[in-house]
Amino acid sequence: KVRRYLGIAKRRAVEAERWGWTVPAGVGPGAVDLGAVTRRPQDALGRKVMILPGALRDLLSTIAVAVGGVTIGVLARVHGVSRIQAAALAESLVKRRLIYESGGSYRCTHRVIADMMREGLSPVRRQELHRALALSLEAAAGAEMSLDMATTMARHAERGGLPALAYRSALQAAEMLSVQGEPKEALVWIDLATSSASGASERQAVDAATAQILARAGW
């Protein structure tokens, strides 16, 4: 029995080191409490992130704040590096299984990772990342603005303290959704445009866009 309990304790210790489980103090012959051994993935992830080089940790923070995925081009602009450098950094995070690539965009592999990275940022830094993402998306979009780009840009611009950009991109998103026959969704972005509008002319433009959406929907 003693040998069996010692074997269990040793295996639990190895699992704790490898997977981030916590083993209660005093585990040993006659003191093994299997029900008290709990896995704590956040602690394991925290340790994994803390040992990352600064450049990798910064890139992971940006990907976490981006939420819906971010391309190499935008990451390169945000961090002021070449696309090749951004791709190399992203590849290192993929190998560590902290992010994955899908459809040309990078996302955190688990919500726990994204939440942990965002919560670890100060409000100022989080706002600056939103700002940088919004401006980088605007530069990357150019004249060809997709619905996904417009909505993502509006969201980041609002959270990044860029009301003028939030207003413009939210109006664009509302127009695109209205044309696609999605008036309810369009009005959601009209609300954002309204809260970001500055001056009488912009508010009048929002009112006109709202009237057009309602007319298209036959409301």
C-alpha positions in Angstrom: 0.0 0.0 0.0 2.8 2.4 1.0 4.5 1.7 -2.3 1.3 2.3 -4.2 0.6 5.6 -2.5 4.2 6.8 -3.2 3.8 5.9 -6.8 0.6 8.0 -7.0 2.2 10.9 -5.3 5.2 10.8 -7.6 3.0 10.7 -10.7 0.9 13.6 -9.5 4.1 15.6 -8.9 5.3 14.9 -12.5 1.8 15.9 -13.8 1.9 19.1 -11.7 5.2 20.1 -13.3 4.1 19.3 -16.8 0.5 20.5 -16.8 0.3 23.0 -14.1 -1.7 21.0 -11.6 -1.5 21.8 -7.9 -0.8 19.1 -5.4 -1.7 19.8 -1.7 1.2 20.0 0.8 1.8 16.9 2.8 1.0 14.4 0.1 2.6 11.1 1.0 1.9 7.6 2.4 -1.5 7.7 4.1 -2.0 11.4 3.2 -2.9 11.2 -0.5 -6.2 13.1 -1.2 -7.0 12.4 -4.8 -10.1 14.6 -4.7 -8.0 17.6 -3.6 -5.7 17.4 -6.6 -7.0 20.0 -9.0 -5.8 21.2 -12.4 -5.2 24.9 -12.7 -4.6 25.7 -16.4 -4.5 29.4 -15.9 -1.5 29.1 -13.6 0.3 26.9 -16.1 -0.5 29.3 -18.9 0.6 32.2 -16.8 4.0 30.6 -16.3 4.2 29.8 -20.0 3.6 33.4 -20.9 5.9 34.9 -18.3 8.9 33.2 -19.8 8.2 34.4 -23.3 10.7 36.9 -24.8 9.3 40.5 -24.7 8.6 40.6 -28.5 6.6 37.4 -28.4 4.6 38.5 -25.3 3.8 41.9 -27.0 2.6 40.2 -30.1 0.4 37.8 -28.1 -1.1 40.8 -26.3 -2.0 42.4 -29.6 -3.6 39.2 -30.9 -5.6 38.9 -27.7 -6.9 42.5 -27.9 -7.7 42.0 -31.6 -10.1 39.2 -30.5 -11.6 38.3 -34.0 -8.3 37.6 -35.6 -5.5 39.8 -37.1 -3.4 39.5 -40.2 0.4 39.6 -40.5 0.1 42.9 -42.4 -1.7 44.5 -39.5 0.6 43.0 -36.9 3.6 44.3 -38.7 2.1 47.8 -38.8 1.2 47.7 -35.1 4.6 46.6 -34.0 6.7 48.6 -36.5 8.4 45.5 -37.9 8.7 43.9 -41.4 6.1 41.3 -42.4 8.8 38.7 -42.3 9.7 39.6 -38.7 6.0 39.5 -37.8 5.5 36.2 -39.5 8.5 34.7 -37.6 7.2 35.9 -34.3 3.8 34.6 -35.0 5.2 31.2 -36.0 7.0 31.0 -32.7 3.7 31.5 -30.9 2.0 28.9 -33.1 4.8 26.4 -32.2 4.1 27.1 -28.5 0.4 26.5 -29.2 -0.6 29.9 -27.9 -2.1 31.0 -31.2 -3.3 29.5 -34.4 -3.7 30.6 -38.0 -6.9 30.4 -40.0 -7.8 32.1 -43.2 -4.7 34.3 -43.0 -5.6 35.6 -39.5 -4.1 34.7 -36.1 -6.1 34.1 -33.0 -5.4 32.8 -29.5 -5.9 29.1 -29.2 -8.1 29.4 -26.2 -10.3 32.1 -24.7 -8.4 31.6 -21.4 -5.2 32.8 -23.0 -6.9 35.9 -24.6 -8.7 36.8 -21.4 -5.5 36.4 -19.3 -3.5 38.6 -21.7 -6.1 41.4 -21.9 -6.5 41.4 -18.1 -2.8 41.7 -17.6 -2.7 45.0 -19.6 -3.1 48.4 -18.0 -6.1 50.4 -19.3 -3.7 52.8 -21.0 -1.9 50.1 -22.9 -5.1 48.3 -23.8 -6.5 51.6 -25.3 -3.2 52.2 -27.2 -3.4 48.7 -28.7 -7.0 49.3 -29.8 -5.9 52.6 -31.3 -3.0 51.1 -33.1 -5.1 48.3 -34.5 -7.7 50.7 -35.8 -5.2 52.9 -37.5 -3.4 49.9 -39.0 -6.6 48.4 -40.3 -7.5 51.8 -41.9 -4.1 51.9 -43.6 -4.4 48.3 -44.7 -7.9 48.7 -46.0 -7.2 51.5 -48.4 -10.1 52.1 -50.8 -11.3 48.5 -50.6 -13.3 48.3 -47.4 -15.0 45.1 -46.5 -17.8 44.7 -43.9 -15.6 42.8 -41.6 -12.9 45.5 -41.8 -15.4 48.3 -41.2 -17.0 46.7 -38.1 -13.6 45.7 -36.7 -12.2 49.1 -37.3 -15.2 50.9 -35.7 -14.9 48.7 -32.6 -11.2 49.3 -32.2 -11.5 53.0 -33.0 -14.2 53.5 -30.3 -12.2 51.7 -27.7 -9.0 53.4 -28.8 -10.2 56.9 -28.4 -10.6 57.7 -32.1 -14.2 59.0 -32.4 -13.8 60.4 -36.0 -12.6 57.0 -37.3 -15.2 55.2 -35.3 -17.9 57.4 -36.7 -16.8 56.9 -40.4 -16.3 53.2 -40.2 -19.5 52.6 -38.2 -21.5 54.5 -40.9 -19.8 52.4 -43.6 -20.7 49.2 -41.8 -24.3 50.3 -41.4 -24.6 51.1 -45.1 -23.1 47.8 -46.1 -25.4 45.8 -43.8 -28.5 47.8 -45.0 -27.7 47.0 -48.6 -27.3 43.4 -47.7 -30.8 43.4 -46.2 -29.7 43.3 -42.5 -31.5 46.5 -41.1 -31.4 45.4 -37.5 -27.6 44.8 -37.6 -27.2 48.1 -39.5 -29.0 50.0 -36.7 -26.5 48.6 -34.2 -23.7 50.4 -36.0 -25.8 53.5 -36.4 -25.9 53.6 -32.6 -22.1 53.6 -32.5 -21.9 56.2 -35.2 -24.3 58.4 -33.2 -22.3 58.1 -30.0 -19.1 59.0 -32.0 -20.6 61.8 -34.0 -19.2 65.3 -33.5 -21.0 68.4 -34.6 -24.3 69.1 -36.2 -23.3 68.0 -39.7 -22.2 64.5 -38.6 -25.4 64.1 -36.5 -27.5 65.1 -39.6 -25.6 62.5 -41.6 -26.4 59.8 -39.1 -30.1 60.8 -39.2 -30.1 60.6 -43.0 -28.4 57.2 -42.9 -31.0 56.0 -40.4 -33.9 57.2 -42.5 -32.4 55.4 -45.5 -32.0 52.2 -43.6 -35.6 52.3 -42.4 -36.8 53.1 -45.9 -35.0 50.2 -47.4 -36.5 47.9 -44.8 -40.0 49.3 -45.4 -40.3 50.3 -41.7 
